[in-house]
């Protein structure tokens, strides 16, 4: 019996070769319910930044593939965009790319009296990350134990 893939995996497998052919990096795929609506969100990136034309090209290409294969039973809205400046770091390759860069993360429970941290991503391996922050302190945490982790790319807003 074949294993049934979830919607995100199916769309990722369809979107990845399309993004590659357009010279784009597939950053993330999300299928989310908000109120009564469902959204299929595809996030793309590329060196030098994503343009509106990149989003339109990806949207048209993936829309055609989605219409052809019809892998999603529910009705949904398709959105294609850049992951943005304060992009979520989710996949192992995201963390590898940003070693040595400023990140911010939020924990569900306070550590040292706080839940949000800003610092430098020092190390990442097998889901575990080390972040240095104020006065040489370090925080070691598994990404599964965080609410979110994002690139901290707003200079002057520490």
Buried (B, 14 or more C-beta within 10 A) or exposed (E): EEEEEEBBEBBBEBBBEBBEEBEBBBBBBBBEEEEEEBEBBBBBBBEEEBEEEBBEBBBEBBEEBBEEEEEBEEEBEBBBBBBBEBBBBBEEEBBEBBBEEBBBBEBEEEEEEEBEBBBBBBBBEEEBBBBBBEEEEEBEBEBEEBEBBBBBBEEEEE
